[in-house]
Amino acid sequence: MAGHFSSLLSAHDQASARIPVTVLTGFLGSGKTTLLNRLLKLPDLEGMAVIVNEFGEVGIDHDLITQTSDDTILLANGCMCCSVRGDLVAAMNRLGERIDPPLQHVLIETSGLADPGPILRTLMGEPAIRSRFLLAGVACTVDAILGSGTLDRHPESVQQAAIADRLFLTKTDLTEGGAAALELLDRLREINPRASLHLEVDAQPQALLGLIQSRHGTVGTPSGAMYYRPSQAAEPSKQDAPPVHRDGISSFVVERDAPLPRDAFFAWLDMVIGMRGEDLLRVKGLVQLADDPERPMVIHGVQHLFHPPELLPAWPGADRRTRIVFITRGVDAEAMNETLDVLVSRHLRRGPAASSPDRT
């Protein structure tokens, strides 16, 4: 029987027509609306709709957005991770039906109390949404002054930082650096070592625009070192070990130099989703398949829900390796790699039928 990921393969041909969605998250008071306002002052945002979610009966953030229009939608009196998820689906369906002017992109600003996981699962799991929209990436704002305490006290803020493609450190103009600032940077690197971390306030709107325009967020290993470099290099013997931070979240990359047999890879991912789906906070990557090595397959997943995979017309750069980023809770990276190797070896020895999940 085909697994969850395999069942999505028939939809990948329509992926290029879907509308990209960027999620802007961050805890209460971390500066999401300020960053959004600065983004909206940039050119080249024609066709972008903004959905703002607030917790409470009266929406304030919507009024604080300085360039509101008919394309700015307020979802109040709840957070998208629970009571207003149906409203989110309805709002996005309305946007998806818009013809004039054509919708080019959607940005969702979440409630500061929201765990973004259910929001991403809505984007990936609701059939009407999944057929029209594609997750472009996740941005997260972190308060440079209060961030460490927030991460200690509020697990939602950890989840927000863990699944982000780009982290924006706000209010840095009000800090003087020092040990506390370095501790926060190290904490963020522990939570999400593969997200690019943006410290320069003036450059943050353009960096957010870059995520919006990237369509697929940050796939593979980003060049985060240009934004932040740890004060102490990792010990040589530990450089390849997946980092695990104090909240139990780990991040690792599955990489392969040789193209992967299609059946073996799909069987492996079906098995991973079936066995550890609840612990997959986020999965994203580029996959080189043996039967179509010139076109990378893009995969995006949150827990057991995945977008229909999309085949790009060409590789975005010279690196054509398979590289899949896993952000997980308690998943063994070594076991994941070994299982993929086993399924690939069986495929190569016995043919495609050996890759079936029923025969592993």
C-alpha positions as a printed NumPy array, in Angstrom:
array([[  0.   ,   0.   ,   0.   ],
       [  1.364,   3.432,  -0.898],
       [  2.388,   5.628,   2.009],
       [  1.488,   9.256,   2.603],
       [  4.265,  10.785,   0.529],
       [  3.804,   8.358,  -2.349],
       [  0.137,   9.314,  -2.557],
       [  1.118,  12.933,  -3.281],
       [  3.225,  12.195,  -6.337],
       [  0.373,  12.544,  -8.811],
       [ -0.076,  16.169,  -7.738],
       [  3.476,  17.377,  -8.349],
       [  2.856,  18.44 , -11.931],
       [  0.474,  21.17 , -10.757],
       [  2.91 ,  22.524,  -8.144],
       [  4.346,  25.279, -10.317],
       [  0.936,  26.983, -10.551],
       [  0.469,  27.284,  -6.797],
       [  0.698,  30.628,  -4.98 ],
       [  3.62 ,  30.952,  -2.511],
       [  2.844,  31.621,   1.169],
       [  5.287,  33.035,   3.729],
       [  4.591,  32.705,   7.456],
       [  5.882,  35.451,   9.784],
       [  5.94 ,  34.246,  13.377],
       [  7.519,  35.329,  16.665],
       [  6.449,  35.685,  20.292],
       [  4.382,  38.541,  21.719],
       [  6.206,  41.858,  21.442],
       [  9.083,  40.507,  19.372],
       [  8.572,  43.02 ,  16.555],
       [  6.607,  41.136,  13.884],
       [  4.332,  44.052,  13.008],
       [  7.231,  46.515,  12.945],
       [  9.133,  44.297,  10.512],
       [  5.987,  43.82 ,   8.408],
       [  5.432,  47.577,   8.199],
       [  8.981,  48.105,   7.015],
       [  8.567,  45.337,   4.445],
       [  5.426,  46.956,   3.046],
       [  7.373,  50.13 ,   2.286],
       [  9.552,  48.255,  -0.193],
       [  8.779,  48.215,  -3.937],
       [  7.957,  45.076,  -5.91 ],
       [  5.187,  43.831,  -3.607],
       [  2.397,  44.034,  -6.161],
       [ -0.082,  41.194,  -5.81 ],
       [  0.797,  40.313,  -2.184],
       [ -2.007,  39.767,   0.334],
       [ -1.435,  39.935,   4.111],
       [ -3.355,  37.901,   6.7  ],
       [ -2.975,  39.132,  10.284],
       [ -3.983,  36.955,  13.231],
       [ -4.479,  38.282,  16.747],
       [ -5.456,  36.75 ,  20.064],
       [ -8.352,  38.706,  21.55 ],
       [-11.718,  40.109,  20.614],
       [-10.37 ,  43.444,  19.382],
       [ -7.66 ,  43.493,  16.723],
       [ -4.955,  46.094,  17.253],
       [ -2.1  ,  44.869,  15.058],
       [ -4.311,  45.242,  11.971],
       [ -4.695,  48.957,  12.778],
       [ -0.954,  49.273,  13.365],
       [ -0.144,  48.128,   9.843],
       [  0.385,  51.43 ,   8.108],
       [ -0.346,  50.356,   4.53 ],
       [ -3.506,  48.309,   4.865],
       [ -5.723,  47.673,   1.859],
       [ -8.393,  45.276,   0.695],
       [ -5.604,  42.698,   0.58 ],
       [ -5.079,  42.925,   4.363],
       [ -7.284,  40.459,   6.278],
       [ -7.713,  40.363,  10.071],
       [ -8.449,  37.09 ,  11.856],
       [ -9.122,  38.059,  15.476],
       [-10.44 ,  36.436,  18.677],
       [ -8.17 ,  33.432,  18.646],
       [ -4.952,  32.026,  17.248],
       [ -4.541,  30.098,  14.033],
       [ -3.284,  27.039,  15.868],
       [ -6.756,  26.479,  17.331],
       [ -9.994,  28.459,  17.127],
       [ -9.619,  30.4  ,  13.871],
       [ -8.089,  27.766,  11.631],
       [-11.381,  27.475,   9.769],
       [-11.338,  31.23 ,   9.213],
       [ -7.82 ,  30.936,   7.784],
       [ -8.951,  28.29 ,   5.309],
       [-11.941,  30.413,   4.28 ],
       [ -9.805,  33.554,   3.881],
       [ -7.223,  31.769,   1.75 ],
       [ -9.906,  30.183,  -0.399],
       [-11.335,  33.647,  -1.071],
       [ -7.901,  34.937,  -1.989],
       [ -7.275,  31.949,  -4.23 ],
       [-10.379,  32.75 ,  -6.247],
       [ -9.28 ,  36.313,  -6.92 ],
       [ -8.619,  37.06 , -10.575],
       [ -8.125,  40.834, -10.827],
       [ -5.546,  41.801,  -9.816],
       [ -3.924,  38.352,  -9.809],
       [ -2.667,  37.122,  -6.445],
       [  1.109,  36.648,  -6.461],
       [  1.908,  35.89 ,  -2.828],
       [  0.372,  35.615,   0.666],
       [  2.085,  36.614,   3.905],
       [  0.571,  35.35 ,   7.171],
       [  1.483,  37.149,  10.394],
       [  0.65 ,  34.775,  13.241],
       [ -0.491,  35.533,  16.748],
       [  2.43 ,  35.856,  19.149],
       [  0.991,  32.961,  21.149],
       [  0.705,  30.594,  18.195],
       [  2.629,  27.36 ,  17.799],
       [  3.247,  27.612,  14.037],
       [  3.19 ,  23.848,  13.527],
       [ -0.611,  23.567,  13.183],
       [ -0.603,  26.542,  10.815],
       [  1.866,  24.833,   8.515],
       [ -0.103,  21.598,   8.791],
       [ -3.203,  23.495,   7.667],
       [ -1.321,  24.785,   4.621],
       [ -0.119,  21.297,   3.78 ],
       [ -3.028,  19.155,   4.911],
       [ -6.169,  20.998,   3.818],
       [ -6.844,  19.723,   0.258],
       [ -8.353,  22.998,  -1.013],
       [ -5.383,  24.982,   0.347],
       [ -2.732,  22.512,  -0.75 ],
       [ -3.979,  22.53 ,  -4.324],
       [ -3.688,  26.323,  -4.606],
       [ -0.889,  27.376,  -2.256],
       [  2.744,  26.444,  -1.606],
       [  4.785,  27.174,   1.52 ],
       [  7.628,  29.504,   0.512],
       [  9.228,  29.819,   3.935],
       [  8.958,  30.745,   7.608],
       [ 10.416,  33.891,   9.201],
       [ 10.646,  34.369,  12.975],
       [ 11.358,  37.522,  14.98 ],
       [ 13.222,  37.244,  18.303],
       [ 13.462,  40.038,  20.865],
       [ 17.158,  40.767,  21.523],
       [ 16.353,  42.055,  25.03 ],
       [ 13.743,  39.606,  26.308],
       [ 14.427,  36.669,  24.003],
       [ 16.348,  34.435,  26.427],
       [ 13.7  ,  34.681,  29.123],
       [ 10.933,  34.092,  26.59 ],
       [ 12.619,  30.922,  25.334],
       [ 12.968,  29.691,  28.924],
       [  9.335,  30.285,  29.875],
       [  7.309,  29.756,  26.705],
       [  7.649,  26.551,  24.648],
       [  5.727,  28.204,  21.793],
       [  8.634,  30.569,  21.244],
       [ 11.012,  27.618,  20.941],
       [  8.765,  26.004,  18.338],
       [  8.613,  29.299,  16.438],
       [ 12.4  ,  29.574,  16.278],
       [ 12.945,  25.872,  15.544],
       [ 11.014,  25.715,  12.271],
       [ 12.097,  29.079,  10.822],
       [ 14.108,  29.481,   7.639],
       [ 15.278,  32.911,   8.755],
       [ 15.573,  34.383,  12.255],
       [ 15.365,  38.155,  12.713],
       [ 16.878,  39.52 ,  15.923],
       [ 14.946,  42.7  ,  16.748],
       [ 15.652,  45.649,  19.072],
       [ 19.388,  45.191,  18.71 ],
       [ 19.697,  48.986,  18.691],
       [ 18.574,  48.946,  22.334],
       [ 21.19 ,  46.473,  23.5  ],
       [ 24.882,  46.879,  24.15 ],
       [ 25.927,  43.361,  23.26 ],
       [ 27.885,  41.546,  25.918],
       [ 27.519,  38.09 ,  27.422],
       [ 23.703,  38.092,  27.437],
       [ 23.527,  38.832,  23.704],
       [ 26.071,  36.114,  22.885],
       [ 24.151,  33.649,  25.046],
       [ 20.956,  34.377,  23.117],
       [ 22.743,  33.931,  19.774],
       [ 24.201,  30.615,  20.942],
       [ 20.756,  29.515,  22.152],
       [ 19.2  ,  30.29 ,  18.784],
       [ 21.973,  28.39 ,  17.032],
       [ 21.284,  25.407,  19.29 ],
       [ 17.577,  25.512,  18.496],
       [ 17.966,  26.032,  14.751],
       [ 21.552,  25.904,  13.482],
       [ 20.496,  25.905,   9.82 ],
       [ 18.415,  29.077,   9.76 ],
       [ 20.108,  32.263,   8.63 ],
       [ 20.241,  34.782,  11.482],
       [ 19.777,  38.444,  10.585],
       [ 21.116,  40.993,  13.067],
       [ 21.325,  44.219,  11.066],
       [ 18.007,  46.013,  11.573],
       [ 18.296,  48.11 ,   8.414],
       [ 18.797,  45.041,   6.235],
       [ 15.983,  42.949,   7.696],
       [ 13.093,  44.076,   5.421],
       [ 15.121,  43.228,   2.328],
       [ 16.079,  39.868,   3.839],
       [ 12.408,  39.095,   4.492],
       [ 11.606,  40.084,   0.912],
       [ 14.31 ,  37.683,  -0.224],
       [ 12.569,  34.838,   1.619],
       [  9.239,  35.812,   0.068],
       [ 10.726,  35.783,  -3.414],
       [ 12.715,  32.572,  -2.93 ],
       [  9.592,  30.385,  -3.33 ],
       [ 11.157,  27.473,  -1.442],
       [ 12.748,  29.143,   1.58 ],
       [ 16.21 ,  27.962,   2.547],
       [ 16.787,  24.445,   1.259],
       [ 19.893,  22.563,   2.291],
       [ 22.612,  24.203,   4.348],
       [ 22.268,  28.005,   4.283],
       [ 25.181,  30.376,   4.392],
       [ 24.262,  31.469,   7.904],
       [ 27.893,  32.099,   8.774],
       [ 27.741,  35.413,   6.954],
       [ 25.214,  36.61 ,   9.527],
       [ 26.615,  35.051,  12.69 ],
       [ 29.628,  32.973,  13.601],
       [ 29.858,  31.244,  17.014],
       [ 32.509,  32.672,  19.306],
       [ 34.087,  29.238,  19.762],
       [ 34.576,  26.695,  17.008],
       [ 33.189,  23.232,  17.598],
       [ 35.62 ,  20.525,  18.627],
       [ 36.814,  18.619,  15.557],
       [ 35.443,  15.325,  16.852],
       [ 31.967,  16.823,  17.283],
       [ 31.596,  18.855,  14.131],
       [ 29.542,  16.2  ,  12.36 ],
       [ 27.315,  15.332,  15.333],
       [ 23.707,  16.544,  15.058],
       [ 23.244,  19.344,  17.605],
       [ 20.692,  18.729,  20.358],
       [ 19.637,  21.724,  22.43 ],
       [ 18.169,  21.91 ,  25.891],
       [ 14.596,  21.615,  24.672],
       [ 15.241,  18.254,  22.99 ],
       [ 15.112,  19.576,  19.415],
       [ 17.785,  18.414,  16.998],
       [ 18.628,  19.377,  13.442],
       [ 20.527,  17.326,  10.906],
       [ 20.934,  16.961,   7.153],
       [ 20.639,  13.767,   5.145],
       [ 23.005,  14.14 ,   2.171],
       [ 23.795,  11.852,  -0.735],
       [ 26.286,  12.404,  -3.558],
       [ 24.803,   9.76 ,  -5.856],
       [ 21.292,  10.118,  -7.315],
       [ 18.676,   8.134,  -5.389],
       [ 16.463,   5.442,  -6.926],
       [ 12.94 ,   6.839,  -6.966],
       [ 11.218,   3.794,  -5.451],
       [ 13.793,   3.417,  -2.677],
       [ 13.611,   7.084,  -1.686],
       [  9.806,   7.174,  -1.672],
       [  9.648,   3.96 ,   0.377],
       [ 12.136,   5.414,   2.878],
       [ 10.254,   8.669,   3.305],
       [  6.926,   6.827,   3.64 ],
       [  8.473,   4.72 ,   6.401],
       [  9.962,   7.734,   8.207],
       [  6.618,   9.557,   8.121],
       [  4.738,   6.477,   9.273],
       [  7.064,   5.703,  12.181],
       [  8.19 ,   9.152,  13.372],
       [  5.759,  11.611,  11.779],
       [  4.729,  13.282,  15.035],
       [  8.371,  14.089,  15.81 ],
       [  9.177,  15.732,  12.461],
       [  8.845,  19.436,  13.3  ],
       [  9.887,  20.347,   9.784],
       [ 11.446,  18.635,   6.767],
       [ 12.669,  20.412,   3.647],
       [ 15.108,  19.554,   0.943],
       [ 16.268,  19.015,  -2.618],
       [ 16.413,  15.44 ,  -3.886],
       [ 18.317,  14.167,  -6.917],
       [ 16.478,  11.189,  -8.389],
       [ 18.301,   8.684, -10.573],
       [ 15.667,   8.716, -13.314],
       [ 15.643,  12.533, -13.612],
       [ 18.963,  13.85 , -12.22 ],
       [ 18.81 ,  17.196, -14.045],
       [ 15.65 ,  18.314, -12.227],
       [ 15.7  ,  18.436,  -8.41 ],
       [ 12.619,  17.435,  -6.473],
       [ 11.661,  19.882,  -3.713],
       [ 10.045,  18.394,  -0.605],
       [  8.404,  20.243,   2.298],
       [  6.836,  18.585,   5.327],
       [  5.558,  19.257,   8.845],
       [  5.068,  16.153,  10.97 ],
       [  3.16 ,  13.594,   8.862],
       [  1.882,  16.136,   6.327],
       [  3.826,  16.998,   3.172],
       [  3.277,  19.292,   0.23 ],
       [  2.976,  17.557,  -3.123],
       [  6.602,  17.417,  -4.307],
       [  7.669,  19.807,  -7.035],
       [ 10.213,  19.214,  -9.777],
       [ 12.238,  22.329, -10.543],
       [ 13.237,  22.891, -14.18 ],
       [ 16.923,  22.989, -13.189],
       [ 19.208,  22.958, -10.163],
       [ 19.53 ,  26.374,  -8.471],
       [ 23.318,  26.091,  -8.297],
       [ 26.322,  23.892,  -8.994],
       [ 25.656,  21.631,  -6.   ],
       [ 23.471,  18.743,  -7.219],
       [ 23.626,  16.548,  -4.154],
       [ 20.514,  15.374,  -2.336],
       [ 20.279,  17.367,   0.889],
       [ 17.306,  17.175,   3.225],
       [ 17.118,  19.192,   6.432],
       [ 15.307,  17.531,   9.347],
       [ 14.262,  19.529,  12.42 ],
       [ 13.029,  16.907,  14.862],
       [ 12.338,  15.968,  18.433],
       [ 14.162,  12.798,  19.449],
       [ 14.846,  11.342,  15.985],
       [ 18.143,   9.471,  15.529],
       [ 20.026,  10.885,  12.531],
       [ 22.31 ,   7.854,  12.255],
       [ 19.344,   5.476,  12.11 ],
       [ 17.703,   7.603,   9.417],
       [ 20.828,   7.473,   7.27 ],
       [ 21.34 ,   3.757,   7.784],
       [ 17.738,   2.986,   6.84 ],
       [ 18.035,   4.944,   3.603],
       [ 21.257,   3.11 ,   2.772],
       [ 19.563,  -0.248,   3.361],
       [ 16.637,   0.555,   1.072],
       [ 18.915,   1.899,  -1.666],
       [ 21.149,  -1.184,  -1.45 ],
       [ 18.151,  -3.516,  -1.687],
       [ 16.891,  -1.607,  -4.692],
       [ 20.241,  -1.843,  -6.463],
       [ 20.604,  -5.567,  -5.707],
       [ 17.099,  -6.799,  -6.396],
       [ 15.354,  -4.146,  -8.481],
       [ 12.556,  -1.646,  -7.766],
       [ 10.167,  -4.175,  -6.168],
       [ 12.552,  -4.627,  -3.243],
       [ 11.991,  -1.014,  -2.212],
       [  8.314,  -1.571,  -1.365],
       [  7.553,  -0.735,   2.294],
       [  5.749,  -4.095,   2.612],
       [  9.019,  -5.943,   2.003],
       [ 11.253,  -4.074,   4.45 ]])
